[in-house]
């Protein structure tokens, strides 16, 4: 039997940094699910054991240990997996090592395939529904992947101001959202491509003994409380203030870890300075956020897309590696591509 799903990446607005136990977050996060930056995965299940994986048609035996580790972590929820061989074919819509979180899109796409197969063989999983189970499995592969199961704004991590928010799985943001945030643009400027000097896993681990650990986790809960009013009222000014602060806090935590590390590059800072100067002069609501890397996500409402893209092409592109960027926007979440075939 074969199934296929496409699942998008996401960009956190309030950042998850630090984890405990088995892929549980030390603080809550909220993200925009993207649209064009996605992974398509097809899995053929057959009786037997083992894993084979191809990326863009090329065998990737070096990926097998990571997938086997993931399957081992979810075996307690899906013991039937021990009787199946998985032939995995996957491809990304964005360039490899381009600074987009392929672990989020890749692990969520694989998890959706697994949950659909479990449903097809009438395996009764513990979660309340299909997508909750897929989010739980995705989290066990990559924490941020739990958020890619849903479209729009997505929350992962328990917090007092959102009753149903949970550390085990992500949820669709449940409250009123001003229309301005429903089709927000995200243009990813590729300052650097290739593997990061420090993995996200290592970065999360450094939060265990970080001197600002407790203050950061309190800040994240406070920011998640604040952003709810911002999202309801369409308060762009405070959206920019809060999300840029979150981006710089993330990198500040990296720089103040022990050992410390710097993932921003000179062109990252130049882009940030250009965005802030352009915003002051034009009064247009362009802003930035950062992931755990050098690349910059330029955020702006769809209503100013034409002027925003002109600024990127005329000014910011010079700071991108080989003039590369990816124009994306908030999307509707994963999509089933095929039904099972016998």
C-alpha positions, 0 to 999 in steps of 0.5 A: 500500500502506498500513500502520499502527502505534502506538508509545508514548513513553518516560521515561528513568530514566538520561538521554541528554544529549549526542550525536555524529556522526549521532544517536549518544549520548554516554552510555548510557540506560535508560527505561520504555516507557509505555502510554497516551501513544502515537502512531498513524501510518498511511502510504500508499506510492505510486509518485512522490515527496514527502511529505504529513502530517496530524496529527489530521486537519489538514494540517501542511505545517510538519512536512514539512521535518523528515520530509524531513530524516529520510528523507534521513538514512535513504536510505542504508539504504533507497534505495527511498524515493526512488521513493515518495510518502508520505501520512502520517496521524498522531495522538497520544493525549496533548495536543499540546505537553503535555511528552510526547516526541511525537518518540519515539513519532512517529518510532518509529511512522513507522519501523515503518511504513517497515520493514514496507513494506521487508519487504513489497517484499522489500528486504533491510536490514542489521540482524539483524531487523525491530525492530533496523532500526526502532530504527536508523531511529528513532534517526536521527529522534530519539535517544530514539525508538530506545527506543520500539521495545520495551516495558518497560525499554529500554537505548540506548548501549554500556556495559561492563556490558551486553554487547549494548548499542549506540550504533546501536540500543536493546535490551530490557533483558536481565537479571532484573527484579523484578516490582515494576518491570514495571507501574510507574506514571508520572503526568505532571503538566502544569506547562506546555504549549506549546513549550519555550524551548530545543529538545532538539537545542540542549540536546544541542549545549551538551554539546559544550563543557560543563565537566562533560562527561566527569564526566557521561558517566562518571556515566551509565555508573556509574549504568547499572551500579548500576541493574542490581542495583536492578532485579534485587533490587527495591531501591526505596530506591536506585531512588528515590535514583538516578533522582531524582539523574539527573533533577536532574543533567539540569537541573543540566547545563542550568543550568551550560551556556553559555549556561545555561537553566532549564526547571524552573518554580516549580511544578516545584520545589513538586511535588518538595518535596511529593513528598519531604515526602509520602514522608518522612511516609507512608513510601510509595515515591513519587518523581519524574523529569523530562524536559527540560522543566517537567513532572514524572513521578510514579513509584510501584509499582502496589501503592500506586496508590490512595494515590499517585493520591489524593495527586496529586488532593488535593495535587499537582493544584493545581500543574498547568496547568488541573489537567491530568495524564496517568496512565500506566504501563509498557507492552508496546511498539508494536503493528501495527494493520493489514496492508498493503492493496492 
